[in-house]
């Protein structure tokens, strides 16, 4: 599945200032952003993201996190890329604050697809040049283009 299929331009969001200062606030924001497009209940998505995070941090290190969860009412995979001007604590393995977040929702039965998307994202975000380009992107559109081109999808 191509990142373009699950990452709509409207769900690439660059936040400046300290609008988001915690994981919980980030999950609330992301749930609202994704739910509008998919007619999902924001509270259900928020709780699912929070529950998954309680199992272990979804931070990869290097300022990256990929919070993800399965949603029964979700018909298709949906992503939301959020860049933060100020990093937040995510319990990352390297202890660094997270400023690049890709929130992923998948249908409950999409087990193989879920794992494949997570692997694609983790591989892409492991590249220092991609992280640098996303952090310096002048707009959300540019950030989406950088990510989709880098993932060659």
N, C-alpha and C positions, 0 to 999 in steps of 0.2 A: 504494500500500500504506500502510495506517495505521500510525503508530508503535505503537499499541496491539497490533498484530499481531506485531511483532517485539521489543517491549520488555515482557517479563513483569515483574510487580511484584517477583518474587524477584531480578531482575537489575538493580535500582536499589539502589545500595549507597553509603551515606555512611560514609566512613572518617575517623576522628578520630586525632589524634596523628600520629606519623611512621611509621606502618606501611608506607607506600609512599614510598620515597625516590629511586626511579629509574624510567626508562621500562621497563627490563627487568623489574623487580619488578612494575610495574603490568601488563605484558603477561602475566606468569606468573599473577598474581591474576585478571585478566580471563579468561584462557584457562580456568582452573579453574572460574570462575563460570558461563561459558557452556557449557562441555563437560558439566557435570553434567546439564543439562536436555536436551541434544541427543545424548548418547551419542557425543560426538566425542572424539578423542584430544587431551588438553591439550597435549602436547608438539608435536603437529602445528600446532595453532592458535598456540601461542606462537611457533614458528619462522616461521610465515606472517606474523604481525604484525611480528615483528622484521625479516624480509626486506623487507616493504613499507616499513617505517620507514627502512631503509637507502637506499631510493630517494630519500627526501626526507622532511622532517618533516611529520607530519600535523597539526601545530599550526596553528591559524588566527590566533592572536593573541588578545589580551584574556583570556588564561587558559583558552582552549578548545583541545581537540584531538579529532580524530575518527580514531583509528587504525582501519584497515579492511583487510580482505583477503578473498580468495576461497578457499573451502574445498571441494574436490571432494566430500567426504562430507556436506556440509551440504545438507539437503533444502530448507530455508527460510531466509530471512534471520533473523538473530538479533542483538539489540543488548544492550548492557550500559552503563548510565549509572553512572558512578562520580564522586562528589564527594569531593574531598580537602580536609582542613582546612588542610594545608600544601601549597603548590604545588611542583611538581617541574620541573626543567629539561627542556624538550622541543625546544630549538632553535627556538623560536617566532620568526616574522618580526619581532615587536616586542620580543623579548628577555625578555618577562614569563614567570614560571613558570606552569605549567598546573595548575589546580585543578578544572576541569570536563572530564570525559573521556567521550566516547561511543564505545565500541568496537562496530564493526559487522562481522559475518561474513555473507557472501553465498555462495550456490551459484556454482560456477565459471561456469556458463552464464548467469547472471542479469546480464548486462552492462548493459542498459538500466535494469533495476530498481535495480541497484547505484548507477548514476549519479543516478537520480532520488531515491533515499533520501539520498545524500550532499548533493545540492542542497537538499533539504528541511531537513536538519539544519543545513547551513551558513547557510541563510537564517534559520532560527529562532535559532541561536546568535549571529547578528550583531546581535540586538536587545539593547541594554543592560538593558532592564527584565526580560527573560527571565533573563539572566545573574545579575542581582541577586536575583531571586526564587529561582532555583535555589540560589544561595550561602546564602541565608537560610532555606531550607526547613527546618523543624524535624524532618522525617522523610523517609525514602526514599519513602514513599507520597505525601507532599506534593510532593516533587520530580517524581515521575512524573506526577502530576495537572497540575502546572504546565506541564511539557513537552508533554503530550498536548493540553491545552487551548490552549496557545499555538500549537501547530502546526495547530489546528483540525481534528484528525482523530479 
